[in-house]
Amino acid sequence: MWHLFIITPTLCNKCLICTGVCNRCVQRFDHHCVWVNNCIGAQNTRYFLLYLLSVCAMAGNIAVLTADMLLQAVLRTGLLHSHYIDEQGEQQHAGPLIIIQPGHLEPLPLEVALLILVNKGPRVPHIIQLWNWQDQPEHYIMVLECPSPGKDLWGFLEVCGGTLVEDIA
């Protein structure tokens, strides 16, 4: 099931316009977006769509820059002209599939760790709350609950991932 709960809008007593989670009257209430921490309706739908378009453009830009960086690294090191010795002892030319393969021997734990970070990581409202609670250090425990995935990936998955570790192993 995709949605654990559905937010049903209530009507304002004065203007009979739907009120969202933010407790404000929202004309043609659509949904409450947790990423921008605001209710989306008639007045800000175009800005929300522009926001989504800019996020997609940013993701595409990052993909192009990453591909260019990896291509430059392959060309600079001369990996396209490398050779390997096959099972018969003959020297074979290393094609693109052979060059790409060592980077993807075990991609599943990294993908699972990234999914956990996306699902359990801080969102915009949490970051705003952290900015508001800077003088109260007991609220920073949320950030320090999980170990760093860069230092101990399996420990990170055990603490933050729950039953996902048993599914992988």
C-alpha positions as CSV (number, residue, x, y, z in Angstrom):
1,M,0.0,0.0,0.0
2,W,1.5,3.3,-1.1
3,H,-0.3,5.7,1.4
4,L,-0.4,4.8,5.1
5,F,-2.9,7.6,5.8
6,I,-4.9,10.1,3.7
7,I,-5.2,13.7,4.8
8,T,-8.8,14.7,4.4
9,P,-9.2,18.5,4.2
10,T,-11.6,20.2,6.4
11,L,-13.7,23.3,5.5
12,C,-13.1,26.7,6.9
13,N,-16.1,28.1,8.9
14,K,-15.9,31.6,7.4
15,C,-15.2,31.1,3.7
16,L,-16.0,27.3,3.1
17,I,-12.6,26.8,1.5
18,C,-10.6,23.7,2.3
19,T,-8.0,24.0,5.1
20,G,-4.9,21.9,4.9
21,V,-2.4,20.6,7.4
22,C,-1.0,24.1,7.7
23,N,-4.3,25.3,9.2
24,R,-4.8,27.9,6.5
25,C,-7.5,28.3,3.9
26,V,-6.3,26.8,0.7
27,Q,-8.3,27.4,-2.4
28,R,-8.6,24.2,-4.5
29,F,-6.6,22.2,-1.9
30,D,-4.6,19.5,-3.7
31,H,-2.2,18.0,-1.1
32,H,0.3,18.9,1.7
33,C,3.8,18.6,0.4
34,V,6.3,17.5,3.1
35,W,9.3,18.5,0.9
36,V,8.3,22.2,0.8
37,N,6.3,22.0,4.1
38,N,3.4,23.8,2.5
39,C,-0.1,23.0,1.2
40,I,-0.4,23.0,-2.6
41,G,-3.5,24.6,-4.0
42,A,-4.7,27.0,-6.7
43,Q,-2.4,29.9,-5.9
44,N,0.9,28.0,-5.8
45,T,0.4,25.0,-8.1
46,R,2.5,26.7,-10.9
47,Y,5.3,27.4,-8.4
48,F,5.2,23.8,-7.2
49,L,5.4,22.5,-10.8
50,L,8.3,24.9,-11.5
51,Y,10.0,23.5,-8.3
52,L,9.5,19.9,-9.6
53,L,10.8,20.9,-13.0
54,S,13.9,22.6,-11.5
55,V,14.6,19.5,-9.3
56,C,14.4,17.3,-12.4
57,A,16.7,19.6,-14.3
58,M,19.1,19.6,-11.4
59,A,19.1,15.7,-11.4
60,G,19.7,15.6,-15.1
61,N,22.5,18.1,-14.8
62,I,24.1,16.0,-12.1
63,A,23.8,12.9,-14.3
64,V,25.4,14.6,-17.2
65,L,28.3,16.0,-15.1
66,T,28.9,12.6,-13.5
67,A,28.9,10.8,-16.8
68,D,31.3,13.4,-18.2
69,M,33.6,13.0,-15.2
70,L,33.6,9.2,-15.5
71,L,34.3,9.4,-19.2
72,Q,37.2,11.8,-18.7
73,A,38.6,9.5,-16.0
74,V,38.4,6.5,-18.4
75,L,40.0,8.4,-21.3
76,R,42.7,9.9,-19.1
77,T,43.8,6.5,-17.7
78,G,43.6,4.7,-21.0
79,L,41.3,2.0,-19.9
80,L,39.7,1.7,-23.4
81,H,43.1,0.5,-24.7
82,S,43.7,-2.1,-21.9
83,H,43.8,-5.9,-22.3
84,Y,43.1,-8.9,-20.1
85,I,44.0,-12.6,-20.3
86,D,41.0,-14.9,-20.7
87,E,40.5,-18.5,-19.5
88,Q,42.5,-19.9,-22.5
89,G,45.5,-17.7,-21.7
90,E,45.0,-15.4,-24.7
91,Q,45.1,-11.7,-24.5
92,Q,41.7,-10.0,-25.2
93,H,40.8,-6.4,-25.6
94,A,38.8,-5.0,-22.6
95,G,35.6,-3.6,-23.9
96,P,33.2,-1.2,-22.2
97,L,31.4,-4.0,-20.3
98,I,34.7,-5.3,-18.8
99,I,35.7,-1.8,-17.8
100,I,32.4,-1.0,-16.1
101,Q,32.1,-4.3,-14.4
102,P,34.5,-3.9,-11.4
103,G,32.6,-0.9,-10.1
104,H,29.4,-2.9,-9.9
105,L,30.4,-6.2,-8.2
106,E,28.1,-5.6,-5.3
107,P,25.8,-2.6,-6.0
108,L,22.8,-3.9,-3.9
109,P,24.1,-2.9,-0.4
110,L,24.8,0.7,-1.7
111,E,21.4,1.0,-3.3
112,V,19.7,-0.3,-0.2
113,A,21.7,2.2,2.0
114,L,20.7,5.0,-0.3
115,L,17.0,4.0,-0.2
116,I,17.2,3.9,3.6
117,L,18.8,7.4,3.6
118,V,16.0,8.7,1.4
119,N,13.3,7.2,3.5
120,K,14.7,7.9,7.0
121,G,16.9,10.9,6.3
122,P,16.0,14.5,7.4
123,R,13.3,16.3,5.4
124,V,12.8,20.0,5.0
125,P,10.6,20.3,8.1
126,H,13.2,18.4,10.2
127,I,16.0,20.8,9.0
128,I,13.9,23.8,9.8
129,Q,13.2,22.4,13.3
130,L,16.9,21.8,13.8
131,W,17.6,25.5,12.9
132,N,14.9,26.6,15.4
133,W,16.3,24.3,18.1
134,Q,20.0,25.2,17.9
135,D,20.2,26.1,21.6
136,Q,18.7,22.8,22.8
137,P,21.3,20.0,22.2
138,E,18.9,17.2,23.2
139,H,17.1,17.6,19.9
140,Y,20.2,16.6,17.9
141,I,19.9,13.0,19.0
142,M,17.9,12.3,15.8
143,V,20.9,13.0,13.7
144,L,23.3,10.8,15.7
145,E,21.1,7.7,15.9
146,C,22.6,5.8,13.0
147,P,26.3,5.2,12.3
148,S,27.9,6.6,9.2
149,P,27.2,4.4,6.1
150,G,30.7,5.3,4.8
151,K,32.5,3.8,7.7
152,D,30.4,0.8,8.6
153,L,27.8,-0.1,5.9
154,W,26.5,-3.3,7.5
155,G,26.3,-1.7,11.0
156,F,24.4,1.2,9.4
157,L,22.0,-1.3,7.7
158,E,21.5,-3.2,11.0
159,V,20.7,-0.1,13.0
160,C,18.8,1.9,10.4
161,G,17.5,-0.7,8.1
162,G,15.8,-3.2,10.4
163,T,14.8,-6.3,8.5
164,L,16.4,-5.4,5.2
165,V,19.7,-6.9,6.4
166,E,18.1,-10.3,6.7
167,D,16.7,-10.0,3.2
168,I,20.1,-9.2,1.7
169,A,22.1,-11.8,3.5
